Amino acid sequence: MGGDHGHDHGLGGIAGTHRRPLAWVLGISTAILAAEVVGALASGSLALLADAGHMLTDVAGLSLALVAATLALRPATPERTWGYRRAEVLAAATQAGLLLAVGIFVLVEGVRRLIEPPEVESGLMAAFAVVALVGNAVSILLLSRITSGNLNTRAAFLEVVNDALGALAVLVAALLISAFGWLRADAVTSIAIGLLILPRTLRLLREAVDVLLEATPRDVDLTAVRTHILGVPHVLAVHDLHASRVSTDLPVVTAHVVVEDDCFHDGHIPPLLDELQSCLADHFDVAHSTFQFEPSSHGGHESGRHD
């Protein structure tokens, strides 16, 4: 006998509110990318080109985020019972992969230019850095309203913040070159941008991979969940306890719960189901849980059972 809680997965709630800001930020990022490429070619600045490379990943990532937000609005079907909720995780993993490649390239090229610094036109470098900084500030304002609870929009916000820091660093480097003639400031800034990209990218990639591998959510303590379930009256044991995430904002828990045999005759099962689901929702913020209730005599019929 089983119990399932949370039939409405909210496919359209978050995604629907995210699409318009993502579209605006995508347009702004595309414009910044074009400006920085022109500026890098005109000024010879690697730092500006590195920031343009970062913007290229942003444009690709934001495009994926927008597509994922749109796909998430599509309803569940018999073939895809969770709809397209996992599309945002796939998009975020792709973003992380692109950012990782860019970060490595920037670090390698930055070290090369640190050894042999080329001439850089600092005036043009500063002008295009200011354009990028203003555009990123507008994007941050738009995305700051939608960053909670969704990996894809958090990834987009993170990338835009990194871009703003990168643009600021490029501006500082241009001022140093202009004031002191320190050409290596361009390479140093490029390396700094690379170091900004890599650690956050690795964290993002790890979180996306955890969802894809159905790892236990970091904020769900299965030992505590087991203890809570065993503390409910009439519950004798719990096994096959699993926790994972369909998407970053949809954790799920399933379990086989062994109860006293009399519960199947005296009407205790429905109240037990309500109590268990309320426990998970209230104590662990897991709104979607599924339980299979079993009498103690059923243990010998379980195949592939594990704790």
SVG drawing of the C-alpha trace seen along z (x, -y; Angstrom):
<svg xmlns="http://www.w3.org/2000/svg" viewBox="-11 -59 69 74">
<polyline fill="none" stroke="black" stroke-width="0.4" points="0.0,0.0 1.5,-3.3 0.9,-7.0 2.0,-9.9 2.0,-13.5 2.3,-16.6 0.7,-15.7 1.1,-19.3 4.8,-19.7 4.4,-23.4 5.9,-23.2 5.0,-26.6 5.2,-28.7 8.9,-29.6 9.7,-29.2 6.9,-31.5 8.2,-34.4 11.8,-33.8 11.5,-34.0 11.1,-37.8 14.0,-38.8 16.2,-36.1 15.2,-37.4 16.2,-41.0 19.5,-39.9 20.2,-37.8 19.8,-40.9 22.0,-43.0 24.7,-40.3 24.7,-39.9 25.2,-43.7 28.0,-43.7 29.7,-40.7 29.6,-42.5 31.0,-45.7 33.8,-43.9 34.9,-42.0 35.2,-45.2 37.0,-46.8 39.4,-43.9 40.3,-44.0 40.7,-47.8 42.7,-48.0 44.7,-44.7 43.6,-44.0 43.6,-40.3 41.6,-41.3 38.8,-42.8 38.9,-39.7 38.8,-37.4 35.8,-39.2 34.3,-38.9 34.9,-35.2 33.1,-35.1 30.3,-37.0 30.1,-34.5 29.5,-31.7 26.9,-33.9 25.0,-34.4 25.1,-30.6 24.2,-29.9 21.4,-32.4 20.0,-31.1 20.0,-27.6 18.4,-29.0 15.6,-30.7 15.0,-27.5 14.9,-25.5 12.5,-27.9 10.2,-27.6 10.5,-23.8 9.7,-23.6 6.2,-25.1 5.3,-22.0 3.1,-19.6 4.0,-16.1 3.1,-13.3 3.0,-9.5 6.4,-9.4 7.9,-12.2 6.1,-12.0 8.1,-14.9 7.7,-17.1 10.9,-18.9 11.9,-19.9 15.4,-18.5 16.0,-20.7 17.3,-23.5 19.9,-21.1 21.1,-20.0 21.3,-23.7 23.3,-24.6 25.7,-21.7 26.3,-22.9 26.9,-26.4 29.4,-25.1 31.3,-23.2 31.6,-26.3 32.7,-28.4 35.3,-25.9 36.9,-25.9 36.9,-29.6 38.5,-29.9 41.3,-27.6 42.0,-29.4 42.1,-32.8 44.6,-31.5 46.9,-30.0 46.9,-33.0 47.2,-35.4 50.4,-33.6 51.8,-33.8 51.2,-37.5 52.5,-38.1 55.9,-36.9 55.7,-38.9 53.2,-41.8 52.1,-43.4 51.1,-47.0 47.6,-47.9 45.4,-51.0 44.3,-51.9 41.8,-54.6 39.7,-52.3 40.1,-49.5 38.6,-51.8 35.8,-53.0 34.5,-49.5 35.0,-48.3 32.6,-51.1 30.0,-50.1 30.3,-46.5 30.1,-47.5 26.9,-49.5 25.2,-46.7 26.1,-44.2 24.7,-46.4 21.4,-46.5 21.4,-42.7 22.2,-42.2 19.3,-44.3 17.0,-42.2 18.2,-38.8 18.4,-39.7 14.6,-39.4 14.5,-35.7 17.6,-33.9 16.0,-31.9 15.3,-28.2 16.4,-27.6 19.8,-26.5 19.5,-27.9 18.7,-31.5 21.3,-31.3 23.8,-30.3 22.8,-33.2 23.0,-35.6 26.4,-34.3 27.8,-34.7 26.6,-38.3 28.1,-39.2 31.4,-37.6 31.2,-39.7 30.6,-42.9 33.7,-42.1 35.6,-41.3 34.6,-44.6 35.6,-46.5 39.0,-44.7 39.5,-45.6 38.7,-49.3 41.2,-49.3 43.9,-47.7 43.3,-50.3 43.7,-53.1 47.0,-51.5 48.3,-51.2 47.4,-54.8 48.8,-56.2 51.9,-54.1 52.5,-52.3 52.3,-49.0 51.4,-46.8 51.4,-43.6 48.2,-44.9 46.3,-43.6 47.6,-40.0 47.2,-40.2 43.6,-41.2 43.0,-38.3 44.4,-35.9 42.2,-37.4 39.1,-37.0 40.1,-33.3 40.4,-32.8 37.0,-34.3 35.5,-31.9 36.9,-28.5 36.0,-28.0 32.3,-29.1 32.1,-27.1 33.3,-23.9 30.7,-24.4 27.9,-24.9 29.0,-21.8 29.2,-19.7 25.6,-20.7 24.3,-19.9 26.0,-16.6 24.6,-15.7 21.1,-16.2 21.8,-14.2 23.3,-11.4 20.3,-11.6 22.5,-12.2 20.9,-12.9 20.2,-16.7 22.7,-18.4 20.0,-19.9 18.2,-16.5 19.7,-14.4 18.5,-10.9 19.6,-9.7 17.3,-12.4 14.5,-11.5 14.7,-7.8 14.7,-8.8 11.5,-10.9 9.7,-8.1 10.6,-5.6 9.3,-7.9 5.8,-7.9 3.4,-5.5 2.8,-2.1 5.9,-2.3 8.2,0.7 10.9,0.2 11.8,-1.7 13.9,-0.5 14.6,-1.5 14.7,-5.1 15.8,-7.3 16.1,-11.1 17.0,-12.9 16.0,-15.9 14.1,-16.0 15.3,-19.6 17.0,-21.9 13.7,-23.1 12.0,-19.8 13.4,-17.3 11.6,-13.9 11.7,-11.2 10.5,-7.6 10.5,-4.8 9.1,-1.5 7.5,-1.7 6.8,1.4 3.9,0.9 1.9,3.1 -0.3,5.7 -3.4,4.3 -3.0,0.9 -4.3,2.5 -7.6,3.4 -8.2,0.6 -8.0,-2.4 -4.5,-3.7 -3.0,-3.8 -4.5,-7.1 -3.6,-9.0 -0.1,-7.5 0.3,-8.7 -0.8,-12.2 1.6,-12.3 4.6,-11.1 4.0,-13.5 3.5,-16.4 6.6,-15.5 8.8,-15.6 7.2,-18.8 7.5,-20.6 10.9,-19.4 12.8,-18.8 11.0,-21.0 10.2,-18.0 6.8,-18.5 6.8,-15.5 7.1,-12.1 5.9,-8.6 5.5,-5.8 4.9,-2.1 3.3,-0.7 4.0,3.0 2.9,5.3 5.7,6.9 4.9,10.3 5.8,8.9 9.5,8.8 10.1,12.3 8.5,11.3 10.8,8.3 13.3,8.7 16.3,6.5 15.6,4.9 18.2,2.7 18.2,0.2"/>
</svg>
